[in-house]
């Protein structure tokens, strides 16, 4: 896993939420996605696979939340950034 690329990708999602959050997306959903991106970023920065650092029984939900909430053209920018994180997380 390319931890540096993952760190940058997670930071891109965080920056988008902080600076250009979609107006019609639930604040709760955006907060949850942002918090998961911070977790991913911080673990990637430490050279750890974020998926293996989750508590037992926990799973990332950011992709599901995004797929349910983000649909309009202005929201697709954030969706694309989130998709990039997912690609990096599953890339071997």
N, C-alpha and C positions, 0 to 999 in steps of 0.2 A: 504494500500500500504506500502510495506517495503521500506521506504525512504533510509535507509542505504544501502541496497542491490542495489537500483537504482543508488545511488551516486557512488558506486563502479563500477557498470556496465558501466555507462556513462564515468567514468574515464578510464576504460579499452579501450573503443573506442577511446577516446582522445589520450591515450598513444600509441595505435596502429597506429593512423594516424600520430602522431608526430614522432614516432621512426621507424615505419616499413610500411609506406604507400605503397599501391600497385603502381607500377611504371607506369602502363598503364591506370590509372584512372584519369579522369579530375581533375586538381587542384581546379577548381571552385566547383565541386561536393564535393570533400573532405573538402573544406573550409566550405561549407554549412552544411554538416553533422557534422563537428566538432563544428561549432557555435551552432547548435541545441543541441548537447551533453553538451556543456558548460551551456546552458540555463537549460537543464534538471538537470544536476549535481547541479547547484547553487540553484535551487528551491528545489530539494530533500534535500540538506544540510540544508535548512531553514525549512524543514518539511512541504513544500507546494507541492501540486499536480501540476506538470508542465503543464499538460493539461488544468487545470483551470486558469492558470496564463497567458495563451496566450492572446494577444489582440483580441478583438471581430472580428470574421471572419477569424482569422488566424488558420492555421493547421500545424502540423508537417509534413514535407515532406521527412525526412531522410530515411524512409523505402522504399519509392517509388524510390528515387534517388539511393539507394543502390541496389535495385532489378534490376534497369536498367543498372547500371554501373559495378556491381561486379559479375563476372561469372567464371573467371579462378580459378584454384585450389589455387593459392597463395592469391587471393582476398577473398576466402571463409573464411579465418580466421577472417577478418574484418567483413564479412557478419554475421558470427556466433555471434560475439560480439554485433553487432547491433540488431540481432534477440533477444538476451537476454534482451536488454533494452526494446524492444517492449513487450516481455512477461511480464516483471515487470510492465510496464505501464498499461497493460490491466488486470493484475491480481487483483482480488478484495480482 
